[in-house]
Each structure stands twice: as C-alpha cells, then as structure tokens.
Amino acid sequence: MRGTAVQLCRARDAGDFTDRMRRLKERSGLTYRELEQRAQARGEVLPRSTLSDVLQGRSLPRPELLVAFLHVCGVEDEREIGAWLEARSRAEGAPGSRRRLRSRPLTAAVAVIAALLLAAGGWMLLPGDEGEAGTPTAPPAVRGWVEIRPARTPHLCLTEGRDRSGAYASAIAAQRPCKEAKPPATYLKPVHDGPGAPYFIEWHHPQHGRGCLTIRRSAPAKGMLEPWNTCTRSNKDQQFRVEPAGSESRFRLRAEATSRCIGIAADDTRPEAEAVEKPCAGGPEQQFLIENVA
C-alpha cells in the first residue's frame, strides 16, 4: 500500500476522503462481508452496513472504524495510519463537507447513536497497540494506575462524561464525583523508553477494553478529550507531558502536539464539566492531583 499517505494530501473534503477509501477497498479485492469477517478475526469491529454507508458518502467513518478498515486492507504502518487519521480530521472540518455528505433525518441518527450507547454501556473500546514501559518525565509515583482529580475540586475525578451541549454524543473526559468514576480505570503509560517520554492516558474498561485519551481537532467537541481504541506513537494528540506544579502531588498535563495545557471548560467547578485543551496558565485551574491507586 505504498504511496497512500502521499495521495491523502489531496483529500480536501469529505467527498475526496471517501473516494480514497473506495479506491483502497477496490485495491483490496475484498467484499463487504469479507472485510467484516477479517476484522472480526483480528478482534476489531467493521460492520459491513456501516462501511457501506461510509463508502456511499453518507457519513465519515468514526476513527476506530477507519483504523479497522485500514488494517484489513493491509495498511499496518503507524505513520500511514496516522496520515489517514489526520486526513479524516481535515475532511471533517472542511467547509461544506457536512453539506456534501448525503443526509439522513437527524432524529433517526440520534436514535441510532443512543441505541448503540445503551447497548455498549457507554463507550466501546477495543485493544490497540500498547506503548512500551520506560522512564517517566514525572516522579515514578505517578506511573501506572492513578486517580486524576482537578486541584480545585479534589472530590471530583477525571473520568467518562458527555458533551453538555449535546452536540457530540460519544464519550469524552469530564470531571465527576470520584465515587462514580469507575469504570473506566485510568493508567499512565510512557509512550517510549528513555528519559523525557510523554505519557498515554489510558482508560481501561472490564467489558470494552483499553483506549487512549485523544484531543479532538474538529467540531463538534473540538479540544475535548475522547477515548480512541488505537494508541500509536505517531499520534501526538494522544500524548501528554506530566509536569510537577508546585507541590508533591500537583501536576500539569501538557499536550505534546501543541504544548497547550489541559484544564476544565470555562474553569467550571461543577460536576460534568468537560476537560479541554487551552492556553497554559499558571494558576490552579490547570493543575491536577495525580495519585496512585490500588
């Protein structure tokens, strides 16, 4: 599949992106059923009806569906997968892309999303590529299983929530009472060996597996943190610096991709407020208490 990433540079909107997905399917020589079966054999989910809708231009693929599609079409290189994901993000944010996609009744789409969320018990995650253990940038005490709590609201934990505006239905990171924060469990894992490594912030669920928090780059929910089933070194939007912030257990989470910091939307102290990327500030509104848990 050489040259795929270069061709993606020409994908300017949703129509162009879908056209390149169709070409990749044609090159694979596989039917929708065969693609679905190959994905199942890998432990991934690629419903043929959903893929058909995508390739007919009715919707852009969810990131996890795109990755499963790439895998069964023979695209395994992390850099190439990263290029596809970046192209998808550009297509989603391109002016007019949403109008060019074949529309469906909004109420039906909302009903489908709600049904999927109820059936899955929230977010659905599948196992991905694990990062390697290494030397963390922060003290070793904050490696591994942790609890992340906003410094101004220590009774709240960073965990699964929803976009309060209702514009985005999938799971995102938000602050909620700690007694309601599990599952998922949170794990800090260095991205690679050696000093100065950033971290993946992994969510682990007993039913849905593992996913890495990823900063969304397009609307809706732009700047929020969303769990993705695929964790890769090539995706800087999944990587965070854990920096000491004045006391032993206080830290700042800095996005590797932009050097911006993670805080709470509008500096809100109420439950359900979303975690977002924003310009760094020196105050406690962007500080988190990060402590190991059993």
N, C-alpha and C positions, 0 to 999 in steps of 0.2 A: 504493500500500500504506500510506496514511496511517492512523495510529491503531494499528498493530500493536504498537509498543513499549508503548503505554498498556495494551492488553489483556494484555500479558505480565505485568503486575504482579499479575494474578490467578492466574497459574500457580504453584501452591503445591507441586506434586509432579510426579513423572514422568508420571502419568496426565493431569494438566492440561496439561503442556507438550506431550505427544504430540497431545492433542486440538487444540491451536492449530496444530501443524504440519499436521494433517489439514485443518483449515479453510483454511490457506494454499494447500495443494495444490488443494483444491476451487475456490478463487477463481482459481487459475491456469488451470483448464480443461485441464491437460495430463495425458497418461497417464504411467505409469511409464517407458515406453520413450522418450517424447518428452522427459521430464525428463533421462533419462540421455544422450540424444543432444545436447541443448542444453548440458549440462555438458561433454561431450566437445568440442564446438565452441569452448568457452571455454578449453580446456586443463585442465579440472577433472575430478575423478572422483566419480561419483554412481551406483554400481551399483544397478539397479532392484530386485534381490533384497534387497540390504541395506536400501534405503529402505523396501521393503515390510515387512520385519521391524520396522523402527523405527515405522512408522505403524500397525502392528498391536499395538503395545505390548510387543514382545518385548525391546526394548533402547532405551537412549537413544543418540542419534547421537553419533559422535565429532565434536569441534569442527570439523575440516576438512570432514566430510561435511555438517554443518549449514550451514556457510558456502556450500558449493557449492549446496545445496538452496535457500538464500535467494536466491542470485544468479539462478538460473534461474526463480525465482518472481517476480522483479522487484524484490527488495529489494537496493538498492545503497548506500544511505546508511550511512556508517560508524557513526554513532550508533545507528541502528536495529539494525544487525548486532551492535554491542556489547551492546545491550539483550537480544537473543536469546541471546547467549553467556552473559550474566550469569544469565538465567532458566534456562538449561540447567544452569549450575553450582548454582543453588539447588535445582533439581529433583533433581540427583544426590545432594545432601547432605540432602534432606528425609527425616525419619524415616519408615520404612516404604516408601519409594519402591522400593527393590530388591525387596521382597516383592510389590509390586503389579505389577511387570513380569512378563510370562509367562516362566517359567523354561525353560531348556534344560539338558541334562546338562552338568555342569561339565567333564568330560573332553573332550566334543566341542568346547566353547568354547575350551578351552586348545589343542586340536589345530588349530582354525581359526586362532587367533592365531599359533601357532608357524609354520604353513604360510605365512601372509602375511608374517611377518617374514623367513623364509628366502627367499621369493620376491623380496622387496624389498631384500634385503641389509641389513636393519636398519630404520631409519625412512624413511618416504616423505614427501617434501616437494614441494610444487608452488609455482610462482612466485606471489607475492602483491603487494600494493600496497607500493611502495618508499617509505621515508622520504626526505625531502629533505636534501641536504647543508646544513650550517650550522656555526655556531661552537660548538665543544665546550666543556663545562664543565671538562674536564681539559686539560692541555697538548696541543698538536697532535700530539706524538709518539705518542700512544696512539690516534689515529684510524686507521681503515682496517683492513688485515689485521693481526691480532695473535695472540699466543700468551698465554693466561691461565693462570698457574701459582700454586697456593696458596703463600704465602710460606714456610710451614713445611716444605713438601715440593716444592722447586723442580724436582725431577726428574720430577714429575707435572704433567699438563696437564688443564685443564677441557675435557672432550670428551664424546662419546656413551657412555652406560653404561646399566645397568639397575638397577631397584629390587632390592636384595639380598634383601629379604624374599620376593620373588616375588609380592607382592600386585598389582603393576602391571606389565604385560608390555611396554608401549610404551617408547620411548627416553626417557631423562631425562639430565640433565647430571651427570657424575661425574668424579672425578679418576683418571686412568690414566697409565701411563708415556708420556712425550711421544713416543717412537718409535712408539707405537700410536695416536696421537691424530688422525691424518688418514687418510681424510676423517672428519668434515667439517672444512673450514677455517672460522676464526672471523673475523668482520668487525664492527667497532664503527661504527655509523652514527648521527649525531644525528637525533633524531626530527623536528626542525623548524629553520627558520632562526632566527638570533638568539642572543644570549648566554644562558647558563643552560639550554641544551637538554639533556634527558636523552638516553640512548642506547638504541637497539635492539642486542641482542647477536645477530647473525645467524650461522646455520650454513649453509654452502654445501657442497653435495654434487655431484659431477660427474654423477650419474645422477638424483638425486631433487630437485635444485633448492635453493631457499632457504627457510629457516624462521627464526622469531624465538623465542628462549627466552622461555617464559611460565610464571609461577608458578601452580601448580595450587592451587585454593582448596577442593577437596573430596577426600575419601578415595576410593580409595587414593592414596598418594603425595602427600598434602596437603603443601604447602610446597615440594615439589621443582620443578625447572625442566624444562619439557617443550617441545620444538620444535613450533611451530604454523606451518602454511603461510601463514596470513594475518597480516600485520603491520599494525596500524592505530594511529593516534594516539589513538583513543578508548579503547583497552585499556591502562590504566595498569599492568597486570600484566606487560606486555612491555617496560616502560621502566625504566631504571636510571641512577642518578647515579654517575659515576665520580669519586671524591673522593681527592685526594692523602692519603697516610697515613704521613707522616714521612720518606720518602726519595724520591729522584727516580723510581724505577720501582715503588714500592709504592702500591697504591690500595685503596680500599674500594668495594664495589658496594652501593649503597643502593637498595632498591625504591622506585620513585616512588609506588606505590599506598599504601604503609604506612609509609614511612620506616624500615623494618627493613633489616637487612643480610644479605648472602649469605655463608654460611660452609659448612663441611663437617659433615655429620651426626655428632653426638656428638664433634665436634672430632677425628675419626678421621684418622690419618696414613697409613693403609694404602690401596693401590690399590683401586679400585672404589667407594670411599666416595662417597655422593651429595652434591651441592650442595643446600643447603636455605636457606630464609628463616628468620631467627631474630632475637631482640632484639639490637641493636647492642652490641658490647663494644669495649674499647679495645686489646685485645691482637692479636698476630699471627695468631690463629686465624681472623680475618675479613679478613685482608689478602691481596692478590693481586699478583703480579708481572705487569705487563702491558707487553709489548714488541712493537714492530712486527716483522713477518717479511716476507720477500720473497714 
